[in-house]
Amino acid sequence: MWPHSILKETKDKTRIYVFVGEPKMLLRFMNQMKVEQLFADGEYMVVYLFPDTADYDDLGFFLWDLGMTIDTWQFQFNLLV
């Protein structure tokens, strides 16, 4: 799985990841970071660059979808705060 191999190679020397890509791939990357417990101590951060201007009402679209469980949604929401 591509997020795991990237994180395995970079997590010891990287604390801030800059992500450019599809929102679905951002979620996949961040979910893998959660699986590897990289957010547990607050040492890692992901900055997402989106090449378009988002409306305020659309901001949630980038971090969760209707198929997510409440636990996953809460985790993603806490990343925003």
Phi, psi and omega in degrees: 000129187298321180298322182297315182294323177295312181295321180300321182279338190242345190295336180283336183243359184237136176240333179240119177259132175255119186249128174235122181161192181293142177305324178298322180287328174299313178299319180297316180296313182291324176296322177293322176299322178294316179301320180274008176058036180282341178270353188301320183258003180072023182269346184243152181215147175240128175251125182255123177260121180245126188284011182226165177272126180263143173284152179305319182293342182263357186300322180295335180303329186280343185241353175201161177226175186293340182275000183280150175280165180297325178296316179294318179299316180298318177300311180297318181297319179297335177292335180282333186279000000 
